[in-house]
Amino acid sequence: MTGARPAPEEHDDTPVRGPVEGAAGPAAGHWRPPRGPVVCVGETMAAMAPAPPDSLDDTESLRLSVAGAESNVAVYLADLGLPVSWVSALGDDALGRRVRAAVARAGVDVSGVRTDPARPTGLLLKEPGAAGTRVHYYRRGSAASALGPDVLDDERFGGAALLHLTGVTPALSPSCRALVERALRTPPARRTHAVSFDVNHRPALWPPDTAAAVLRDLADRADIAFVGLDEAQDLWGAGLTATDVRRLLSGPRVLVVKDGGRSATAFTGQDACTVPALATEVVEPVGAGDAFAAGFLAGLWRGTDLTRALRLGHVTAASALKVVGDHGPLPDEDTVGAMLSLTEQDWCRAPVVS
């Protein structure tokens, strides 16, 4: 499917364009970000995995692709017709060149990606198994881990309508954490662009007993926040419901709580909208959360109601679930449009997406 831009606090030197007022009026029923370019910031790595049904124990070859939460979102946003840039850093190596080329081929502007001659491109290895896919990271000291707050001085942020970040970035290094903290420092009412933050908790990247407080604070400062109910329970309490998560994260204008393959709920102000997930044949779940975020953001950016935005999130997530890599092809535009327009009853009866 193809488709087919904060006033700072004291000591904050973020470029100023004027406050984000939100594009929604009374008829729209909920806040949404202004329309304009989207910028996604974060690390993307080369990814290696055996082809199904092989395992790492018996395969004789590995498939090379790219993987990164923020570039996944950027690629799906490009698929959905939004103008989008990915800003990051890569090593001056073959893997870095491959990553840059792959993201650019998807229609994402990569001109803001730095080349670091002293640090390598990160690498991950997927290990499929009966209990799910384990991911092994080889990213310590990577080019992207050296990113810092100065990234936000890039000219792309001066013209952006929306900045997308995830909880992976602040776990990479102190400088990366400072980058995210600066991006979220200005209060929402005084920002020149909206900020989206996906909690995206990766326990292996965090020192013990540090992630819960940091990720809650960062998510609560975003305009739009995403969190899986399972990861919220792991971080903040085993018995949490989606409504409990909203009480914990009362700051975002829009909070989306994803309940695995069952449903997703969007909270806005005092309102909540829940849409069941589509029945989908799952080849691999890695990347589905990023795809969902992109679909929902695209719906919100277009000004659709929350039901259709959540549906677009589910449709986009289904495309990632049915492939080994992080990015799968979307249905054609007419099919997507028809699915978004289904009655509630027909949506719940929709056939398995395969």
N, C-alpha and C positions, 0 to 999 in steps of 0.2 A: 504494500500500500504506500502510495506516495502522496504528498500534499501539493499532496501536491505533487520594549527597551525600557544615603541617610544623612539627612542633615546630621553631621557627626556630633557626638558628645564632646565635652572638653578633652583635649589631648588626642582626639580621634582625627586622623588625617585622611579618612576615606573621602574620595571625590564626591562633591555635592551636585545633585541635579534637581533637588526639590523633593518633597515628601511623597511617598506612595499613598494615594488615597484609596486605591482599590476601585475596580471598574464596575462593581455591581451596584445597582440601584435597587429600590424597593421591589421592582418587578422580577429582578433576578433572584432575590431571596437569600443570597449569601455572598460573602466577600469572595473576590477572586483577584489574582494578580493582574496588573496591566498587561496588555499585549505588547510584545516586542521580543527582542533576542533573549535567548536563554544561555547561560554560561554554567557549565558543569566543571568542578574542580576536584581532582583526586588522582590517585595512582592507577595505572593500568599495566598489567604484566603480560608477558608471554605465558601461555597456558599449554600444558602437555597432558594428554589423556589417551588411554587405549580406546580403540573403537569397540562398541558393543558387539558381542557380549564378552569380549576378552577382559581379563583382569590384569593388573600390573604383574602378578606372579607368572602369567603364562603368555603374555603378548610378545610379539616379535617386533612390533612397531608402535610408535606413539603419534597421535595426531596433534599438530601444532596449531593453536589458535590464540586469541587474545582474551583477556578477562580483567575487568575492573568495574566496580559498581557504578562509578560516575560516568565512565565512557559507555557502559551499557545503557544507562538512562539517555545519554546524548544520542546514541545510535537509534534507539527507538523513537526519540523525539523527532529526529530527522526523518525516519520512516513515516511518521505521522504528520509531516509537513511543517514542522516548526523550525525557525532559524536558530541554530544552536552551535555553540563553540565548546570545545573541550580544552581546558588549560591544565598542564601538568609538566613533568620533566621525564625524559628518557635518557638512557645511556647512549653513548656514541658507539653503538654496536649493532650487529645484525638483527638481534631481537627488537631493539628499539626502533630500527627502521621498519621492521615488519609490523610492529604495533601501530606506528604512525600511519603507515600506508593503509592498514586495514580499517582504522577508524575514519580516515579521510575518504576511502571508497564508499563508506556508508552515507556520505553527504554531510559530515560534520566538519566544521572549520577547525583545523589543527594548527593554525599559524601561531597560536599562543603557546604551543608546547616547546619547552626549552630542551636543548641537547646539552647534557652534562658530560664533559670529556673525562671526568675523574671517577664517576660512579656508574655502576651497571644498571641495566634494565632489570626489574624484578621478574621472578619466575615462580609459577605455581605448578604443582603436579596433582592431578586428580586420581583418586584411588576408588573406583566403584566397587561396591560390595552389596551383599544381601541386605545389610542394615542401612544402606544409604551410601552416599559418596563422601569420602574423607578428602580434605584438601590440605596439601602440604605446601607451606609457603617458604620461598627462598628470596626474601626481600630486604633483609637487614642491610643497611648501608646503601640501599638503592638510590637512584637519581631522584625519585619522587620523595623519598624520605627527607631530603635536604630542602624541600620547599618550605617557605616561610611567609610571614605576613606581607612581604613586599610583592608577592604574587598579585595582591589585590590592587596594586598600582597600575596593572595592565589596562590599557585603554578600553578593552572590551567591557570592563565593569562599569565604566562611565556611561555606556549606552545600553546596559542590560536592563531588562524588565524583571528577570528572575535569575537568581543564583541557586544552584543545587549542590548540596554537600552531603556527606554521610559520616557516620561515626567511625568509619575505618580510618579516615585521615588523622584525627587527633590521636589515634593510637600508634601512629607510625614513628613519631619523634616529638620532642618538645617544640621544635620549630613548626611542625605541621599542626600541633595543637594550638600554637599561638596564631597561626593562620585562621583556623576556624573560629577561635575566640574573637579575633578582630572582625571577622565577617559578621558575627552576631552581636557585637558590642553595642551598636547603635539601636535604641529602642525601635520597635516596628513602626510606630507612627512617624518616625523621623527618617526612615530609610529612603534612599532614592530607587531601590529595587527590592522586591520581595525576596525572602530567603526560604528555601525548602531544605529540610534536614531529615534524612532517613537514619534512624538509630543504628541499624545494620551492625549489631553487636558481634564482634569476632573475639571470643574469649582468649584465644591463643595469642592475640596481639597485646593484651593488657596485663600489667602487673597485678598480682592478687589484690582484691578488695579496692580497686580504683575505678573500674568502669561505671558502676552504678551511679555514683554521684555526678561524675563528669558528664555522662551521656544524658542524665535527666536534666541537668542544668542547661546543656547546649540545646537539647530538643525543646525545652520550655521557652527558649528565646527566639525560636524560628516562627515565621509566619505560617508555614505549612510543615507539619511533622508527620512522619510515617514510623510505625513500630509494629512488629508482630506481637500478637498476644503471648505467644510462647516466650519470646525474648524478654518481654516486659515482666513476665512471671519469673524468669530466671534472674533478672536484674533487681526487681523491686518487690517481689512477693509472690509465692507460689499460688495463692488463692485469688489473684486479681482477676476481675472481669474487665471487659472493655470500658464500662462506665467508671470503674475504679481507676483505670489508666487515665481517663479524661480528668478525673479529680487531681491526679498527680501532675498531669501536664495540662494545666489550665491556660497557659500562655498563648499557644498557637491559635491563630484565627481559624485554621482548619487542622484538625488532628484525624489521621486515618489509622485505625487499629485493624490489622489483618489477622484473621483467625484461620491460618493455614489454608487448606483447600475447602473450607466451609463457607466463609463469608468475609466481608470487609465492611467496617462501619466508619462513616465520616461524621465527625462532630464539628459543628459550627455554632458558636455562641451557646445557646441553651438547647439547640436542636441536634438530632442524630438521624442518620440515614444508613440503613443496612441493606446490602445487596448480596445475595448468595453467589458463591463462585460457580463457574461452569464445571461440569463433569469433564475431566480431561485425562487422557491416557498419558501417564507420566513416564518419560524416558529418563530425565534427570531434573531435579528441582533447582539446581544451582542457576542463579540468574533470574528466576521468576519474580522475586521481590523487586528487583531493579526494573524489570519490564512492567510490573504493575504500577510502580511509582511513575514511570514515564507515561503510561496510558492515562492515569488519573490526572497528572499535571497537564497533559495535552487537553483533556476534557475541560479542566478548570480554566486553562488559558483561553480556550475557545468560547468560554462563557456558557457552557451547558449547565443543566441542573446537576445536582449531586448524584442522582441515580444514574444518569448517563455517563458521568465522569467515572463512577465506580465500575460501571459495566465496561467501559473502555479499558480500565485497569485490568479487569479480569480477562478480557479478550487478548490483551497484549501479553499478560502473564502466561496464558495458555500457549502462546507461540514459543515461549522460552521452555516450557515444560516438556515439549515434545521433541527436543533436540538435545544432543550431547553438549554442544557448545552453549554459550550464554545468550546467543541471538538466533532466533528462528524467524521465518518469514511470516508476516501478517496476512490475514485474509484480504481479499481485494476490497476496495473502498465501498463498493455497493453492498457486499456481504456485511462488512462492519456496520454500515449505516442501518441495514435491516435489523441487525442484532440489537443495536442501541435503541431501536424503536419498538421492540417487542413489548407486548403487555407483560405485566408482572408474572402472570400465570404462565405465559408462553416462555418467558425467560427461564423460569424454574424447570420447564420441561425440555429445554434446549438439548439436542442430542450431544453425545460425547464428542468433544473436539479432538480430532486425531490428525 
